[in-house]
Amino acid sequence: MKRLGLFFLCLLQFSCNSQRAEKINGVSFVASTDKVEQKHVDPVLNVSANYAAVMPFGFARNLNSPNIIFNTERQWHGETREGAKQYIQQLQKNGIKIMLKPQIWIWRGEFTGDMMMNSEEDWKILEDSYREFALTYAKLAEETKSDIYCIGTELEEFVKNRPQFWMNLIDEIKKIYSGRLTYAANWDEYTRSPFWDKLDFIGVDGYFPLSEARHPTLKDLKLGWQPWKTKLKSLSEKHDKPILFTEFGYRSMDYTAKKPWLVDRNEMDVNLDGQAKATQVVFEELWNEDWFAGGFVWKWFIHHDVSGGSADNRFTPQNKPAESVIQKYYSSLQESGF
């Protein structure tokens, strides 16, 4: 009788473990002027990523412009519908799953979260323009059987001022696209996004400030994560939805964890160790949590051999110690069934 009970206990444990969701071990696959070839995908496979975010772009002239310009001949190949489809298909041939994540770029790199229209008329033009943009790529997501579709990225003022538009847009997308949905909220925006109950993941661009130190230690970084983990878990439980880091990463520079969202081309000293440690800690603190779905490293260029490197203080982990950290954790998660 004891043996029978032990057998059923083991069977139950195996069943529960087999039902644990696969972790999303992703990279943000940056659009380029070029088509993607196998040589561009091999480095993604080498770090054991199982997902890639493909990111076509739309453009706005300024923060008050209501027209989203997209899918034009003047854009880079990877920024267009045709290019995104080609990227997706090449990645899928290699067994890599896809999050299709169309994004907006505002002239001179102004922050999309501050997009604000000056009149009701302009808000309606923006709604119509963005709807066309989002539905165009929702159709592509369905056509290519992409696993996740991200309906928008860091658009706090747009969401805050036009919440009903977003509710209606999600309903329209669901009529077109049969996969899972998320939205990429900025790290200081996600608690106010009104539509998590309508989506499959609570998407967060995880650039949380963790430490004021110039050279943060592993202990500093772990301590820095604790309050953010509590808040993320609480929101996940409130909506019964997993947290997905639609972007996460650190620059290879001093003070890497002080303001991880900084994208300005400052002259901060290169600090490869800081980036590697911060990357290690995000895996150690979050990847084993049941409420956490995984994430997409920001960012991964298709020309791996000439990207990043020891003199680069930007976000990419390519050809830096952080790449080895990612490979270590992604491969170990893959081996353990995550």
C-alpha positions as CSV (number, residue, x, y, z in Angstrom):
1,M,0.0,0.0,0.0
2,K,2.9,2.3,0.9
3,R,4.5,1.6,-2.5
4,L,1.3,2.4,-4.3
5,G,0.9,5.7,-2.5
6,L,4.5,6.6,-3.3
7,F,3.8,5.7,-7.0
8,F,0.8,8.0,-7.1
9,L,2.7,10.8,-5.3
10,C,5.5,10.6,-7.9
11,L,3.0,10.5,-10.7
12,L,1.2,13.6,-9.4
13,Q,4.6,15.4,-9.0
14,F,5.6,14.5,-12.5
15,S,2.2,15.7,-13.8
16,C,2.5,19.0,-12.0
17,N,6.0,19.6,-13.2
18,S,5.1,18.8,-16.8
19,Q,2.3,21.4,-16.7
20,R,4.7,24.2,-15.5
21,A,4.7,26.8,-18.2
22,E,7.8,27.0,-20.4
23,K,9.9,30.0,-19.6
24,I,10.2,32.6,-22.3
25,N,14.0,32.9,-22.8
26,G,14.0,35.6,-25.4
27,V,16.0,38.2,-27.3
28,S,14.8,41.4,-28.9
29,F,15.8,40.9,-32.5
30,V,16.6,44.3,-33.9
31,A,15.4,45.3,-37.4
32,S,18.1,45.9,-40.0
33,T,18.5,47.0,-43.6
34,D,19.3,43.4,-44.5
35,K,17.4,40.2,-44.9
36,V,18.0,37.6,-42.2
37,E,20.1,34.6,-43.1
38,Q,21.0,31.5,-41.2
39,K,24.3,33.0,-40.1
40,H,22.3,35.7,-38.3
41,V,20.1,33.2,-36.4
42,D,23.0,30.9,-35.3
43,P,24.1,33.2,-32.5
44,V,20.6,33.3,-31.1
45,L,20.6,29.5,-31.1
46,N,24.0,29.6,-29.4
47,V,22.7,31.4,-26.4
48,S,19.8,28.9,-26.2
49,A,17.1,31.5,-26.7
50,N,13.7,29.9,-27.4
51,Y,11.9,33.1,-28.3
52,A,12.7,36.3,-30.3
53,A,10.8,39.6,-30.4
54,V,10.5,40.8,-34.0
55,M,9.9,44.6,-34.1
56,P,8.6,46.4,-37.2
57,F,8.4,50.2,-36.8
58,G,6.0,53.0,-37.3
59,F,7.1,56.6,-37.1
60,A,5.7,59.9,-35.8
61,R,7.2,63.3,-36.5
62,N,6.9,64.6,-32.9
63,L,5.1,64.0,-29.6
64,N,2.0,65.8,-30.9
65,S,1.8,64.3,-34.3
66,P,-1.3,62.1,-34.8
67,N,-0.1,60.3,-37.9
68,I,1.8,57.0,-37.7
69,I,3.8,56.4,-40.8
70,F,4.6,52.7,-41.4
71,N,5.4,50.0,-44.0
72,T,6.9,52.4,-46.5
73,E,9.7,51.9,-49.1
74,R,11.9,54.4,-47.2
75,Q,12.1,52.1,-44.1
76,W,14.7,49.5,-43.4
77,H,13.8,46.0,-44.6
78,G,13.3,44.7,-41.0
79,E,11.0,47.6,-40.1
80,T,8.4,46.7,-42.7
81,R,5.7,44.1,-42.9
82,E,7.5,42.2,-45.6
83,G,10.8,42.3,-43.6
84,A,9.1,41.3,-40.3
85,K,7.5,38.3,-42.1
86,Q,10.9,37.3,-43.5
87,Y,12.5,37.6,-40.1
88,I,9.8,35.5,-38.5
89,Q,9.9,32.7,-41.0
90,Q,13.7,32.4,-40.8
91,L,13.6,32.3,-37.0
92,Q,10.7,29.8,-37.0
93,K,12.7,27.5,-39.3
94,N,15.1,27.1,-36.4
95,G,12.4,26.4,-33.9
96,I,12.4,29.8,-32.3
97,K,9.1,31.1,-31.2
98,I,8.0,34.7,-31.9
99,M,6.6,37.7,-30.2
100,L,5.6,40.2,-32.8
101,K,6.1,43.6,-31.2
102,P,5.4,46.6,-33.5
103,Q,6.8,49.8,-32.1
104,I,6.7,53.6,-32.6
105,W,9.7,55.7,-33.1
106,I,9.4,59.5,-32.6
107,W,11.7,61.8,-34.4
108,R,15.0,62.4,-32.4
109,G,14.1,59.5,-30.1
110,E,11.6,61.3,-27.9
111,F,9.9,59.1,-25.3
112,T,6.7,57.5,-26.7
113,G,5.1,57.5,-23.2
114,D,4.8,61.4,-23.5
115,M,2.8,61.3,-26.8
116,M,0.0,63.8,-26.3
117,M,-2.5,65.2,-28.8
118,N,-3.5,68.9,-28.7
119,S,-7.2,68.4,-29.7
120,E,-10.0,65.9,-29.8
121,E,-9.7,65.9,-33.6
122,D,-6.0,64.9,-33.4
123,W,-6.8,62.1,-30.8
124,K,-9.2,60.6,-33.3
125,I,-6.7,60.8,-36.1
126,L,-4.1,59.1,-33.9
127,E,-6.6,56.4,-32.9
128,D,-7.5,55.7,-36.6
129,S,-3.8,55.7,-37.5
130,Y,-2.7,53.5,-34.7
131,R,-5.6,51.1,-35.2
132,E,-4.5,50.6,-38.8
133,F,-0.9,50.0,-37.7
134,A,-1.8,47.6,-34.9
135,L,-4.3,45.6,-37.0
136,T,-1.9,45.3,-39.9
137,Y,0.6,43.5,-37.7
138,A,-2.1,41.5,-35.9
139,K,-3.0,40.0,-39.3
140,L,0.7,39.3,-39.8
141,A,0.9,37.6,-36.4
142,E,-2.0,35.4,-37.3
143,E,-0.7,34.7,-40.8
144,T,2.7,33.6,-39.4
145,K,1.3,31.8,-36.3
146,S,3.4,34.0,-34.1
147,D,3.1,32.9,-30.5
148,I,2.6,36.3,-28.9
149,Y,1.4,39.6,-30.2
150,C,2.3,42.8,-28.3
151,I,-0.4,45.5,-28.9
152,G,1.8,48.5,-28.0
153,T,5.0,49.7,-26.3
154,E,5.4,52.4,-23.7
155,L,2.4,54.6,-24.6
156,E,1.3,55.7,-21.2
157,E,-0.3,59.1,-22.1
158,F,-2.1,57.5,-25.1
159,V,-3.5,54.7,-22.9
160,K,-4.4,57.1,-20.0
161,N,-6.2,59.6,-22.2
162,R,-8.0,57.1,-24.5
163,P,-8.7,53.9,-22.4
164,Q,-11.8,52.9,-24.3
165,F,-10.0,53.0,-27.6
166,W,-7.5,50.4,-26.2
167,M,-10.3,48.2,-24.9
168,N,-12.0,48.3,-28.3
169,L,-8.7,47.7,-30.1
170,I,-8.0,44.6,-28.0
171,D,-11.5,43.2,-29.0
172,E,-10.8,43.9,-32.6
173,I,-7.4,42.2,-32.5
174,K,-8.9,39.1,-30.9
175,K,-11.2,38.8,-33.9
176,I,-8.1,38.7,-36.2
177,Y,-5.4,37.0,-34.0
178,S,-5.9,33.7,-32.2
179,G,-2.6,33.7,-30.1
180,R,-1.6,35.3,-26.8
181,L,-1.6,39.0,-26.2
182,T,0.4,41.4,-24.1
183,Y,1.3,45.1,-23.9
184,A,4.8,46.4,-23.1
185,A,4.3,48.9,-20.2
186,N,7.2,50.9,-19.0
187,W,8.6,49.9,-15.6
188,D,6.9,53.0,-14.0
189,E,3.7,52.6,-16.0
190,Y,2.6,49.0,-15.6
191,T,0.6,49.4,-12.3
192,R,-1.7,51.9,-14.0
193,S,-2.4,50.1,-17.3
194,P,-6.2,49.4,-17.3
195,F,-6.5,46.4,-19.6
196,W,-4.5,43.5,-18.0
197,D,-7.6,41.4,-17.5
198,K,-8.2,41.4,-21.3
199,L,-4.6,40.2,-22.1
200,D,-2.7,37.0,-21.5
201,F,0.5,38.5,-20.0
202,I,1.2,41.6,-17.9
203,G,4.0,43.0,-20.1
204,V,6.7,45.1,-18.4
205,D,9.8,46.7,-19.8
206,G,11.8,45.8,-16.7
207,Y,14.2,48.7,-16.3
208,F,13.8,49.0,-12.6
209,P,16.3,51.1,-10.6
210,L,18.2,48.7,-8.3
211,S,21.3,50.4,-6.9
212,E,22.9,53.9,-6.8
213,A,26.4,52.4,-6.7
214,R,28.9,53.0,-9.4
215,H,30.0,49.3,-9.2
216,P,27.1,47.5,-7.6
217,T,27.8,44.1,-6.0
218,L,25.6,41.0,-6.4
219,K,24.2,41.7,-2.9
220,D,23.4,45.3,-3.8
221,L,21.5,44.1,-6.9
222,K,19.6,41.4,-5.1
223,L,18.5,43.8,-2.4
224,G,17.4,46.2,-5.0
225,W,15.0,43.7,-6.6
226,Q,13.1,42.8,-3.4
227,P,10.5,45.7,-3.4
228,W,9.9,45.4,-7.1
229,K,9.4,41.6,-6.9
230,T,6.8,42.1,-4.2
231,K,4.9,44.6,-6.3
232,L,5.1,42.5,-9.5
233,K,3.9,39.4,-7.7
234,S,1.0,41.3,-6.1
235,L,-0.2,42.5,-9.5
236,S,0.2,39.1,-11.0
237,E,-2.0,37.6,-8.2
238,K,-4.5,40.4,-8.5
239,H,-5.2,39.8,-12.2
240,D,-4.2,36.1,-12.2
241,K,-1.8,36.8,-15.1
242,P,1.9,36.0,-15.3
243,I,4.4,38.9,-15.6
244,L,6.4,39.0,-18.8
245,F,9.4,41.2,-19.3
246,T,8.8,42.4,-22.8
247,E,12.2,44.0,-22.5
248,F,15.0,43.8,-19.9
249,G,18.6,44.6,-19.9
250,Y,21.5,46.7,-18.7
251,R,24.1,48.9,-20.3
252,S,27.7,47.8,-20.0
253,M,28.7,51.0,-18.1
254,D,29.2,52.4,-14.6
255,Y,26.1,52.9,-12.6
256,T,24.4,50.3,-14.8
257,A,21.6,49.7,-12.3
258,K,20.9,53.3,-11.2
259,K,18.8,54.3,-14.2
260,P,18.7,51.2,-16.5
261,W,16.4,52.9,-18.9
262,L,19.0,55.5,-20.0
263,V,19.5,55.5,-23.8
264,D,21.4,58.8,-24.2
265,R,24.9,58.4,-25.8
266,N,26.8,59.6,-22.8
267,E,30.4,59.1,-22.1
268,M,30.0,56.8,-19.1
269,D,32.9,54.5,-18.6
270,V,32.5,51.0,-20.0
271,N,31.8,48.4,-17.2
272,L,31.4,44.9,-18.6
273,D,31.3,43.4,-15.2
274,G,28.4,45.6,-14.0
275,Q,26.3,44.5,-16.9
276,A,27.1,40.8,-16.4
277,K,26.3,41.0,-12.7
278,A,23.0,42.8,-13.2
279,T,22.1,40.2,-15.9
280,Q,23.0,37.3,-13.6
281,V,20.9,38.7,-10.7
282,V,17.7,39.2,-12.8
283,F,17.9,35.5,-13.7
284,E,18.5,34.5,-10.1
285,E,15.8,36.6,-8.7
286,L,13.0,36.1,-11.2
287,W,13.3,33.1,-13.5
288,N,12.4,30.6,-10.8
289,E,9.2,32.4,-9.8
290,D,6.0,30.7,-10.8
291,W,4.3,34.1,-11.5
292,F,7.1,35.2,-13.9
293,A,6.8,34.1,-17.5
294,G,10.3,35.1,-18.7
295,G,11.5,37.9,-20.9
296,F,13.3,39.4,-23.9
297,V,16.9,40.7,-23.6
298,W,17.3,44.2,-25.0
299,K,18.8,44.2,-27.5
300,W,20.2,41.7,-30.1
301,F,21.6,42.9,-33.4
302,I,21.5,40.5,-36.4
303,H,25.2,41.1,-37.3
304,H,26.6,39.4,-34.3
305,D,30.2,39.5,-35.3
306,V,30.4,43.3,-35.3
307,S,28.0,44.0,-32.5
308,G,28.8,45.0,-28.9
309,G,32.3,44.1,-27.8
310,S,34.6,45.1,-25.0
311,A,34.6,48.9,-25.9
312,D,30.9,49.2,-26.1
313,N,28.8,50.8,-23.3
314,R,25.4,50.2,-24.8
315,F,22.7,47.7,-24.0
316,T,23.6,44.8,-26.3
317,P,25.2,41.8,-24.4
318,Q,26.8,40.6,-27.6
319,N,30.5,39.7,-27.5
320,K,30.6,40.7,-23.8
321,P,30.6,38.7,-20.6
322,A,26.9,39.2,-20.3
323,E,26.3,37.1,-23.3
324,S,28.0,34.2,-21.5
325,V,25.7,34.8,-18.5
326,I,22.6,34.6,-20.8
327,Q,23.9,31.5,-22.5
328,K,24.5,29.8,-19.1
329,Y,21.0,30.5,-17.7
330,Y,19.0,30.0,-20.9
331,S,20.8,26.7,-21.6
332,S,20.3,25.5,-18.0
333,L,16.6,26.4,-18.1
334,Q,16.2,24.6,-21.4
335,E,17.8,21.4,-19.9
336,S,15.5,21.6,-16.8
337,G,12.4,21.8,-19.0
338,F,12.0,25.6,-18.6
